[in-house]
C-alpha cells in the first residue's frame, strides 16, 4: 500500500518535471526569448531616435523620459505585511544566533 502511494507521488513529480522541461525546451527552440530580446532592442532603438530628434530640435531633454523600465511592482498590502514579518523574524533569529554563539564562546574559554 505504501509503495503504491510512493509510486504515484514519484510518477506525478516526474510528469510535472517532464512537462515543465518540455515547455521550456519548446519555448527556447521556438525562439521566444530571442524574439523578446529583439523587441526590446527595437524599442531601445526607437527611444534613441526620439531622443536624437528632440536634441536636434533643441527641446529640453530629460533622459528619464526615454528610459524604459521593465520592472513591475507586484507589491500589495499582504506582501508588504509579509515582508515586515520576515524582517522581524530575520532580526530575531539573528539575535538568537548571536547570543548563542557568544554563550558558546564563553563556555569554551
C-alpha positions as CSV (number, residue, x, y, z in Angstrom):
1,X,0.0,0.0,0.0
2,X,2.7,2.4,1.0
3,X,4.7,1.6,-2.1
4,X,1.7,2.4,-4.4
5,X,1.4,5.8,-2.8
6,X,5.2,6.5,-3.3
7,X,5.0,5.3,-6.9
8,X,2.1,7.7,-7.6
9,X,3.9,10.6,-6.0
10,X,7.0,9.8,-7.9
11,X,5.0,9.5,-11.1
12,X,3.3,12.9,-10.6
13,X,6.5,14.6,-9.7
14,X,8.3,13.1,-12.7
15,X,5.4,14.0,-15.0
16,X,5.4,17.6,-13.7
17,X,9.1,18.0,-14.2
18,X,8.9,16.5,-17.7
19,X,6.1,18.8,-18.8
20,X,8.0,21.8,-17.4
21,X,11.1,20.7,-19.2
22,X,9.2,20.3,-22.5
23,X,7.6,23.7,-22.2
24,X,10.9,25.4,-21.6
25,X,12.6,23.4,-24.4
26,X,9.8,24.3,-26.9
27,X,9.9,28.0,-26.0
28,X,13.6,28.1,-26.3
29,X,13.6,26.2,-29.6
30,X,10.8,28.3,-31.0
31,X,12.9,31.4,-30.3
32,X,10.6,33.1,-27.8
33,X,13.5,34.5,-25.7
34,X,15.3,35.8,-28.8
35,X,12.1,37.4,-30.1
36,X,11.5,39.2,-26.8
37,X,15.1,40.4,-26.8
38,X,14.8,41.7,-30.4
39,X,11.6,43.5,-29.4
40,X,13.4,45.2,-26.5
41,X,16.3,46.2,-28.8
42,X,13.9,47.6,-31.3
43,X,12.2,49.6,-28.6
44,X,15.5,50.9,-27.4
45,X,16.5,52.0,-30.9
46,X,13.2,53.8,-31.3
47,X,13.8,55.6,-28.0
48,X,17.3,56.6,-29.1
49,X,15.8,58.0,-32.3
50,X,13.3,60.0,-30.4
51,X,16.0,61.3,-28.1
52,X,18.2,62.3,-31.0
53,X,15.3,64.0,-32.8
54,X,14.4,66.0,-29.6
55,X,18.1,67.0,-29.2
56,X,18.3,68.1,-32.8
57,X,15.1,70.1,-32.4
58,X,16.5,71.9,-29.4
59,X,13.9,70.6,-27.0
60,X,14.5,70.4,-23.3
61,X,15.6,66.8,-22.8
62,X,15.1,64.6,-19.7
63,X,16.9,61.3,-20.1
64,X,14.4,59.5,-17.7
65,X,11.7,60.2,-20.2
66,X,13.4,58.0,-22.7
67,X,14.5,55.1,-20.4
68,X,12.1,52.2,-20.3
69,X,11.9,50.3,-17.1
70,X,10.7,46.7,-17.3
71,X,10.4,46.3,-13.5
72,X,6.8,45.8,-12.4
73,X,5.8,46.5,-8.9
74,X,3.8,43.5,-7.6
75,X,3.6,44.7,-4.0
76,X,0.3,44.9,-2.3
77,X,-0.8,45.1,1.3
78,X,-0.3,41.4,2.0
79,X,3.2,41.3,0.5
80,X,4.3,44.4,2.4
81,X,3.0,42.9,5.7
82,X,4.7,39.6,5.0
83,X,8.0,41.4,4.2
84,X,7.7,43.2,7.5
85,X,7.1,39.9,9.3
86,X,10.0,38.4,7.5
87,X,12.3,41.2,8.5
88,X,11.3,41.0,12.2
89,X,11.8,37.2,12.1
90,X,15.2,37.7,10.5
91,X,16.3,40.1,13.1
92,X,15.0,37.9,15.9
93,X,16.8,34.8,14.5
94,X,20.0,36.8,14.1
95,X,19.9,38.0,17.7
96,X,19.3,34.4,18.9
97,X,22.2,33.1,16.8
98,X,24.5,35.9,18.0
99,X,23.6,35.3,21.7
100,X,24.0,31.5,21.2
101,X,27.5,31.9,19.7
102,X,28.5,34.3,22.5
103,X,27.3,31.8,25.1
104,X,29.2,29.0,23.4
105,X,32.3,31.2,23.2
106,X,32.1,31.9,27.0
107,X,31.7,28.1,27.6
108,X,34.9,27.3,25.6
109,X,37.0,29.9,27.4
